[in-house]
């Protein structure tokens, strides 16, 4: 007579192994993803091209070039003074209007910058370094969004996600490992992008710089901006991952992102301008920019004099970080919950 196992005696599911092994497997899958390799390769080529282009467009401010620029500046001041004197002595000049309003104020050398007369201009680390860090953060965020989206989207399209569940049946562990890998990878992308920008800015300053020392407090502000840029890259990567995990298709996720950024935000800015402080692009910029993002919002309301009411709003670094983190957490969390409950097919 054969024994029959009751439901309570059925063997339990054997765990696939420690979480560290799952992490290593997901990291290997991430590194092996061909499209991720292509994206990173293109990013490296873009960095090389931008660095080379800067070396072509910038030129060192040599003493000879500075002297020639100073002569042009002085000549411009003299020509301005001559033109103003001719305007003031014009017999047809109206007498009921102030002369400065018609002929302009007195122009001095202090009103002009020497760099205006340097063509090509030298690179200025103190003047352009921070702007470059913000721009690199935006480009790295787009790259991270694509990386996060294609990583999980490829698994849904190839159905390898279903096969993975035969090895590890605990879905929250599977998704947790994938999220951890994407978070670490995109954070590294953000850090690498900012280090690449420091290298580029250093090369430009050494080869074609203006020779002006950076002001006090420049480097702490620069490093803080770059750190926030790396954080934005991390959040963008997780957002791309979470959105694609929701719709289970990379193309659909990119389409949703395009519609939101190109259509929805434009419509909101036009029809609901007071909502601008809560848009994703607004808060992303507010997170990275050194002093936050200042908004000038023209409302549909009018004051007692019939003028349009204008609202000045500052999107601080803290607000930008909180809004981006909350939106990312909601999208990723919703994807994890649905992944745990619905069929994987």
Secondary structure in CASP SS format (residue, H / E / C, confidence):
PFRMAT SS
TARGET T0000
AUTHOR 0000-0000-0000
METHOD secondary structure of the structure
MODEL  1
X C 1.00
X C 1.00
X C 1.00
X C 1.00
X C 1.00
X C 1.00
X H 1.00
X H 1.00
X H 1.00
X C 1.00
X C 1.00
X C 1.00
X C 1.00
X C 1.00
X C 1.00
X C 1.00
X C 1.00
X C 1.00
X H 1.00
X H 1.00
X H 1.00
X H 1.00
X H 1.00
X H 1.00
X H 1.00
X H 1.00
X H 1.00
X H 1.00
X H 1.00
X H 1.00
X H 1.00
X H 1.00
X C 1.00
X H 1.00
X H 1.00
X H 1.00
X H 1.00
X H 1.00
X H 1.00
X H 1.00
X H 1.00
X H 1.00
X H 1.00
X H 1.00
X H 1.00
X H 1.00
X H 1.00
X H 1.00
X H 1.00
X H 1.00
X H 1.00
X H 1.00
X H 1.00
X H 1.00
X H 1.00
X H 1.00
X H 1.00
X C 1.00
X C 1.00
X C 1.00
X C 1.00
X C 1.00
X H 1.00
X H 1.00
X H 1.00
X H 1.00
X H 1.00
X H 1.00
X H 1.00
X H 1.00
X H 1.00
X H 1.00
X H 1.00
X H 1.00
X H 1.00
X H 1.00
X H 1.00
X H 1.00
X H 1.00
X H 1.00
X H 1.00
X H 1.00
X H 1.00
X H 1.00
X H 1.00
X H 1.00
X H 1.00
X H 1.00
X C 1.00
X C 1.00
X C 1.00
X C 1.00
X C 1.00
X C 1.00
X C 1.00
X C 1.00
X C 1.00
X C 1.00
X H 1.00
X H 1.00
X H 1.00
X H 1.00
X H 1.00
X C 1.00
X C 1.00
X C 1.00
X C 1.00
X C 1.00
X H 1.00
X H 1.00
X H 1.00
X C 1.00
X C 1.00
X H 1.00
X H 1.00
X H 1.00
X H 1.00
X C 1.00
X C 1.00
X C 1.00
X C 1.00
X C 1.00
X E 1.00
X C 1.00
X H 1.00
X H 1.00
X H 1.00
X H 1.00
X H 1.00
X H 1.00
X H 1.00
X H 1.00
X H 1.00
X H 1.00
X H 1.00
X H 1.00
X H 1.00
X H 1.00
X H 1.00
X H 1.00
X H 1.00
X H 1.00
X H 1.00
X H 1.00
X H 1.00
X H 1.00
X H 1.00
X H 1.00
X H 1.00
X H 1.00
X H 1.00
X H 1.00
X H 1.00
X H 1.00
X H 1.00
X H 1.00
X H 1.00
X H 1.00
X C 1.00
X H 1.00
X H 1.00
X H 1.00
X H 1.00
X H 1.00
X H 1.00
X H 1.00
X H 1.00
X C 1.00
X C 1.00
X C 1.00
X H 1.00
X H 1.00
X H 1.00
X H 1.00
X H 1.00
X H 1.00
X H 1.00
X H 1.00
X H 1.00
X H 1.00
X H 1.00
X H 1.00
X H 1.00
X H 1.00
X H 1.00
X H 1.00
X H 1.00
X H 1.00
X H 1.00
X H 1.00
X H 1.00
X H 1.00
X H 1.00
X H 1.00
X H 1.00
X H 1.00
X H 1.00
X H 1.00
X H 1.00
X H 1.00
X H 1.00
X H 1.00
X H 1.00
X H 1.00
X H 1.00
X H 1.00
X H 1.00
X H 1.00
X E 1.00
X C 1.00
X C 1.00
X C 1.00
X C 1.00
X C 1.00
X C 1.00
X C 1.00
X C 1.00
X H 1.00
X H 1.00
X H 1.00
X H 1.00
X H 1.00
X H 1.00
X H 1.00
X H 1.00
X H 1.00
X H 1.00
X H 1.00
X H 1.00
X H 1.00
X H 1.00
X H 1.00
X H 1.00
X H 1.00
X H 1.00
X H 1.00
X H 1.00
X H 1.00
X H 1.00
X H 1.00
X H 1.00
X H 1.00
X H 1.00
X H 1.00
X H 1.00
X H 1.00
X H 1.00
X C 1.00
X C 1.00
X H 1.00
X H 1.00
X H 1.00
X H 1.00
X H 1.00
X H 1.00
X H 1.00
X H 1.00
X H 1.00
X H 1.00
X H 1.00
X H 1.00
X H 1.00
X H 1.00
X H 1.00
X H 1.00
X H 1.00
X H 1.00
X H 1.00
X H 1.00
X H 1.00
X H 1.00
X C 1.00
X H 1.00
X H 1.00
X H 1.00
X H 1.00
X H 1.00
X H 1.00
X C 1.00
X H 1.00
X H 1.00
X H 1.00
X H 1.00
X H 1.00
X H 1.00
X H 1.00
X H 1.00
X H 1.00
X C 1.00
X C 1.00
X C 1.00
X C 1.00
X E 1.00
X E 1.00
X E 1.00
X E 1.00
X E 1.00
X E 1.00
X E 1.00
X E 1.00
X E 1.00
X E 1.00
X C 1.00
X C 1.00
X C 1.00
X C 1.00
X C 1.00
X E 1.00
X E 1.00
X E 1.00
X E 1.00
X E 1.00
X E 1.00
X E 1.00
X E 1.00
X C 1.00
X H 1.00
X H 1.00
X H 1.00
X H 1.00
X H 1.00
X H 1.00
X H 1.00
X H 1.00
X H 1.00
X H 1.00
X H 1.00
X H 1.00
X H 1.00
X H 1.00
X H 1.00
X H 1.00
X H 1.00
X H 1.00
X H 1.00
X H 1.00
X H 1.00
X H 1.00
X H 1.00
X H 1.00
X H 1.00
X C 1.00
X C 1.00
X C 1.00
X C 1.00
END
